[in-house]
Amino acid sequence: MTEIKFQFPANHPCGAGHFPGNPIIPGALLLDETLASIAADLAIHAAVWHVKSAKFPQPARPGDVVLASYSLTPAGEIRFECAVSGKKVLSGVARSHHAAKTGSIL
């Protein structure tokens, strides 16, 4: 498993509307940032991802530091999990557009 970290700013604009007084990072934004961070770590340009599954068991909040772990499968998929303070906030499986075309992630 490879681990990477990223953080949403405490004043992230999504907090004002999602939800006032109890801000959370929308799942789509968490997923997008996770996949972008994985693509950057792998040094691939993956503008399009095919997400096979994504689960959001706990919310992530503005200001949270997210620890993302991922691994590559022999089939070219990426399995990933994200945690905040040891609590899982996202898990899933995806394939980059590049992998879908070539059969390889890289």
C-alpha positions, 0 to 999 in steps of 0.5 A, spaced: 500 500 500 502 506 498 500 512 502 499 519 501 496 525 505 492 531 503 488 537 506 482 541 505 483 548 507 479 550 514 475 555 510 474 551 504 468 554 500 464 548 500 463 548 508 459 555 507 453 551 504 454 544 505 452 544 511 451 551 515 453 550 522 456 543 521 460 543 514 462 537 511 466 535 505 461 533 499 463 525 497 464 527 490 469 532 492 473 527 497 473 522 491 475 527 486 481 529 490 483 522 492 483 520 485 487 526 483 492 525 488 493 518 486 494 520 479 499 525 481 503 520 485 503 515 480 505 521 475 499 519 470 494 524 467 488 521 468 482 526 467 477 521 466 476 515 472 471 509 471 469 508 479 467 501 480 465 503 487 465 508 493 463 508 500 463 514 505 462 511 512 464 517 515 464 525 513 470 528 512 470 536 514 474 542 512 481 542 515 481 535 516 488 531 514 486 525 509 491 519 509 489 516 503 492 509 501 492 505 495 494 499 491 494 497 484 491 490 482 493 485 477 487 487 473 489 494 473 484 497 478 486 502 484 483 500 490 483 506 495 481 507 502 482 514 506 482 516 513 481 522 518 484 521 525 484 513 524 477 513 521 475 511 514 471 516 510 472 513 503 473 506 500 473 504 493 475 501 487 477 505 480 480 505 474 484 510 470 481 512 463 489 510 461 488 504 464 481 502 461 485 504 454 491 500 455 490 495 460 495 498 464 495 503 469 502 506 467 
